[in-house]
Amino acid sequence: MRTVTLGPAGTYSHRAAGAVADDDEIEFRESVRDIVDAVADGDAERGVVPIENSIEGSVTETLDALADRDVAVVKEVITPIRHGLLAQSESFDTVASHPQALAQCREYLDEHYPDVTVEAVASTARGVELAREDPSVAGIGHPDNATGDLEVIAEDIQDRRSNATRFFVLAPPADRSEAGGKSSLIVSPGANYPGLLLELLEPFAERGLDLTRVESRPTGERLGDYLFHFDISGGLYEERTQAALAEIEEIAADGWVRELGSYDVEHVV
């Protein structure tokens, strides 16, 4: 199954994509937007994108791309994040990695390398590549990526031991399912008034549906306009979920509601 994810090889996204496809079926893209576009345009059967990290929270680039293109979520993959500091030696003056990885290791870097230059790059794997090419650069990535001239200078440098990232597996809209233990949807109410968010939450609470994530993002149309991302502990096939969604659609009559789909969760070590 042709699957696209963030590259180059060796990223945590690459590891998560291994739960969906064999290595020879995985292709790499430079950005989350490119991945979502590839799936929406029919250029790939599946896409794997990060959606939330246990330390840094939601990945806003993914939230915005999901709101802009019509795709389905067919699986959630959770993988633990084990960051190592990788370099050719302990003599380096720059640490390069993905902005999320840098943020997840902020306390470690401030304590042990307060004077290094921090450089944000497109992925953890790209930072490791730079470290492999330049002895003055260290990368942050999974310790398994310390091949060739690279050494693991330090392991488990993330600020929280429980660090993990959720990934969404995306598919074309035709593959959207109502079966699964979790569901995701996006609501753009097309309105703004006191109590709006409470109105959107009540249909779930009244039916005992647990919201595992609620996130607001600007629509980009004008200041003060927001849309909402919901993750629900329940399937779209359930009567209570359908009843809640019917109320949500009435509240958002001047906007829109997009059901991303229902799915199950897989943990990848």
Phi, psi and omega per residue, in radians:
M1 nan 2.055 -3.079
R2 -1.156 2.081 -3.024
T3 -2.238 2.386 3.127
V4 -2.039 2.515 3.110
T5 -2.697 3.130 -3.123
L6 -1.229 2.287 3.117
G7 -1.941 -3.088 0.047
P8 -1.378 -2.972 -3.133
A9 -0.986 2.456 3.101
G10 1.816 -0.090 3.090
T11 -1.246 2.852 3.040
Y12 -1.132 -0.544 3.051
S13 -1.085 -0.685 3.098
H14 -1.071 -0.757 3.123
R15 -1.094 -0.738 3.125
A16 -1.144 -0.646 -3.131
A17 -1.125 -0.390 3.089
G18 -1.103 -0.285 3.071
A19 -1.399 -0.158 -3.055
V20 -1.964 -0.653 -2.993
A21 -2.532 2.769 3.012
D22 -1.248 2.765 -3.034
D23 -1.029 -0.617 -3.115
D24 -1.319 -0.083 3.094
E25 -1.781 -0.055 -3.072
I26 -1.670 2.256 3.061
E27 -2.083 2.780 -3.022
F28 -2.000 2.549 3.066
R29 -2.217 2.829 -3.056
E30 -1.452 -0.387 -3.048
S31 -2.566 2.817 3.063
V32 -1.060 -0.718 3.129
R33 -1.007 -0.723 3.122
D34 -1.097 -0.650 -3.140
I35 -1.173 -0.850 -3.140
V36 -1.076 -0.740 3.118
D37 -1.089 -0.702 -3.122
A38 -1.079 -0.724 3.127
V39 -1.248 -0.780 -3.113
A40 -1.112 -0.594 -3.101
D41 -1.546 -0.004 3.111
G42 1.427 0.241 3.127
D43 -1.469 -0.189 3.109
A44 -2.558 2.591 3.133
E45 -1.400 -0.564 -3.139
R46 -2.468 2.660 3.026
G47 -2.340 2.517 3.138
V48 -2.124 2.081 -3.070
V49 -2.300 2.516 3.061
P50 -1.263 2.428 -3.138
I51 -2.050 -0.564 -3.088
E52 -2.792 2.418 3.046
N53 -1.981 2.522 -3.056
S54 -1.198 -0.308 3.113
I55 -1.753 -0.906 -2.994
E56 -1.605 -0.127 3.095
G57 1.487 -2.721 -3.022
S58 -1.229 2.629 3.080
V59 -1.626 1.801 -2.984
T60 -1.143 -0.538 3.108
E61 -1.062 -0.668 3.120
T62 -1.215 -0.782 3.132
L63 -0.987 -0.798 -3.092
D64 -1.196 -0.679 3.138
A65 -1.162 -0.660 3.121
L66 -1.163 -0.538 3.110
A67 -1.304 -0.447 -3.055
D68 -1.544 -0.475 -3.071
R69 -2.174 2.597 -3.119
D70 -1.571 1.789 3.076
V71 -2.361 2.926 3.116
A72 -1.925 2.630 2.977
V73 -1.795 2.115 -3.049
V74 -2.011 -0.137 3.100
K75 -2.864 2.651 2.961
E76 -2.013 2.323 3.099
V77 -2.062 2.236 3.103
I78 -1.962 2.210 3.130
T79 -2.264 2.385 3.073
P80 -1.193 2.524 3.136
I81 -1.838 1.959 3.090
R82 -1.997 1.807 -3.110
H83 -1.577 2.359 2.986
G84 -2.096 2.710 3.047
L85 -1.691 2.022 -3.004
L86 -2.022 2.269 -3.134
A87 -2.768 2.938 3.108
Q88 -1.319 -0.423 3.078
S89 -2.829 -3.131 3.129
E90 -1.432 0.025 3.114
S91 -1.735 1.679 3.098
F92 -2.554 2.718 -3.134
D93 -2.157 0.030 3.139
T94 -2.393 2.420 3.006
V95 -2.032 2.117 -3.078
A96 -2.046 2.322 3.070
S97 -2.958 3.109 3.075
H98 -1.126 2.534 -3.120
P99 -0.931 -0.658 3.132
Q100 -1.136 -0.739 3.137
A101 -1.127 -0.726 3.106
L102 -1.054 -0.739 -3.142
A103 -1.170 -0.644 -3.118
Q104 -1.224 -0.315 -3.127
C105 -2.006 0.335 -3.029
R106 -1.019 -0.812 -3.089
E107 -1.131 -0.715 3.132
Y108 -1.098 -0.812 -3.110
L109 -1.139 -0.712 3.134
D110 -1.094 -0.622 -3.092
E111 -1.387 -0.745 -2.988
H112 -1.744 -0.462 -3.104
Y113 -2.407 1.075 -3.047
P114 -1.162 -0.339 -3.044
D115 -1.781 0.002 -3.119
V116 -1.326 2.732 3.022
T117 -1.487 2.280 3.127
V118 -1.740 2.190 -3.083
E119 -2.120 2.108 3.109
A120 -1.478 2.291 3.119
V121 -2.255 3.120 -2.964
A122 -1.189 -0.458 -3.084
S123 -2.774 2.863 3.050
T124 -1.090 -0.674 -3.121
A125 -1.135 -0.605 3.101
R126 -1.149 -0.679 3.079
G127 -1.087 -0.684 3.106
V128 -1.163 -0.673 3.086
E129 -1.050 -0.766 3.123
L130 -1.084 -0.698 3.116
A131 -1.129 -0.593 3.127
R132 -1.237 -0.552 -3.101
E133 -1.492 -0.488 -2.983
D134 -2.310 2.034 -3.114
P135 -1.159 -0.233 3.121
S136 -1.531 0.011 -3.086
V137 -2.024 2.405 2.971
A138 -1.963 2.546 3.090
G139 -1.975 2.757 3.025
I140 -1.924 2.171 -3.131
G141 -2.985 -3.092 3.129
H142 -1.145 2.398 -3.125
P143 -0.956 -0.484 -3.140
D144 -1.105 -0.296 -3.135
N145 -1.448 -0.007 3.136
A146 -1.425 1.335 3.128
T147 -1.938 2.923 3.122
G148 1.140 -2.219 -3.084
D149 -1.428 -0.064 -3.057
L150 -1.442 2.509 3.047
E151 -2.031 2.688 3.001
V152 -1.529 1.796 -3.120
I153 -1.258 -0.650 3.108
A154 -2.728 2.560 3.123
E155 -1.965 2.750 3.081
D156 0.900 0.952 -3.101
I157 -1.578 0.008 3.091
Q158 -1.109 2.594 -3.043
D159 -1.229 -0.381 3.112
R160 -2.210 2.284 -3.117
R161 -1.150 -0.447 -3.091
S162 -1.527 0.287 -3.077
N163 -1.010 2.187 3.104
A164 -2.617 2.717 3.140
T165 -2.203 2.390 3.021
R166 -1.605 2.404 3.053
F167 -2.120 2.474 2.996
F168 -1.691 2.389 2.973
V169 -1.695 2.061 -3.065
L170 -1.730 2.641 3.130
A171 -2.530 2.910 3.052
P172 -1.063 2.729 -3.093
P173 -0.976 -0.541 -3.121
A174 -1.111 -0.378 -3.128
D175 -1.604 0.080 -3.141
R176 -1.068 2.411 -3.097
S177 -2.153 2.638 3.034
E178 -1.741 -0.003 -3.107
A179 -1.763 2.363 3.131
G180 2.625 2.861 -3.098
G181 -1.434 -0.289 3.113
K182 -2.317 2.779 3.096
S183 -2.481 2.689 3.097
S184 -2.299 2.533 3.055
L185 -2.608 2.810 3.098
I186 -2.150 2.342 -3.132
V187 -2.161 2.145 3.002
S188 -1.945 1.748 -2.951
P189 -1.143 -0.458 -3.079
G190 1.219 0.339 -3.127
A191 -2.713 2.895 3.106
N192 -2.665 1.967 -3.141
Y193 -2.713 2.788 -3.131
P194 -1.016 2.285 3.107
G195 1.578 0.026 -3.104
L196 -1.072 -0.850 -3.111
L197 -1.093 -0.686 3.098
L198 -1.043 -0.728 3.112
E199 -1.080 -0.629 3.141
L200 -1.273 -0.494 -3.110
L201 -1.458 -0.569 -3.026
E202 -1.030 -0.719 -3.128
P203 -1.037 -0.532 3.087
F204 -1.329 -0.803 -3.108
A205 -1.081 -0.725 -3.095
E206 -1.116 -0.380 -3.100
R207 -1.906 0.211 3.083
G208 1.200 0.472 3.101
L209 -1.607 2.086 -3.110
D210 -1.398 2.181 3.043
L211 -1.566 1.951 -3.100
T212 -1.489 -0.249 3.062
R213 -2.766 2.348 3.008
V214 -2.284 2.209 -3.067
E215 -2.431 2.339 3.052
S216 -1.847 2.502 3.097
R217 -2.424 2.491 3.086
P218 -1.120 2.501 3.130
T219 -1.250 -0.390 -3.080
G220 1.494 -0.027 -3.111
E221 -1.526 -0.796 3.058
R222 -2.761 2.735 -3.083
L223 -1.049 2.282 3.108
G224 1.679 -0.128 3.085
D225 -1.596 2.227 -3.090
Y226 -2.275 2.665 2.919
L227 -2.087 2.894 -2.994
F228 -2.241 2.354 3.064
H229 -1.811 2.256 3.135
F230 -2.151 2.358 2.896
D231 -1.938 2.287 -3.054
I232 -2.060 2.404 3.035
S233 -1.490 1.464 -3.093
G234 2.883 2.773 -3.118
G235 -1.634 2.681 3.097
L236 -1.171 -0.337 -3.137
Y237 -1.254 -0.333 -3.063
E238 -1.255 2.465 -3.131
E239 -1.065 -0.695 -3.111
R240 -1.147 -0.614 3.099
T241 -1.180 -0.757 3.129
Q242 -1.096 -0.683 3.122
A243 -1.149 -0.719 3.111
A244 -1.111 -0.756 -3.133
L245 -1.126 -0.609 3.105
A246 -1.071 -0.712 3.091
E247 -1.173 -0.724 3.133
I248 -1.049 -0.731 -3.125
E249 -1.134 -0.591 3.077
E250 -1.166 -0.755 3.137
I251 -1.108 -0.653 -3.105
A252 -1.696 0.565 -3.082
A253 -1.044 -0.496 3.131
D254 -1.595 0.026 3.131
G255 -2.210 -2.277 3.125
W256 -2.730 2.754 3.078
V257 -2.229 2.247 3.110
R258 -2.079 2.063 3.063
E259 -1.502 1.959 3.137
L260 -1.307 -0.414 3.082
G261 2.197 3.016 3.048
S262 -1.903 2.685 -3.007
Y263 -2.844 2.899 3.036
D264 -1.868 2.949 -3.050
V265 -1.942 2.373 3.060
E266 -2.158 2.367 3.109
H267 -1.754 2.258 -3.132
V268 -2.068 2.203 -3.140
V269 -1.435 nan nan
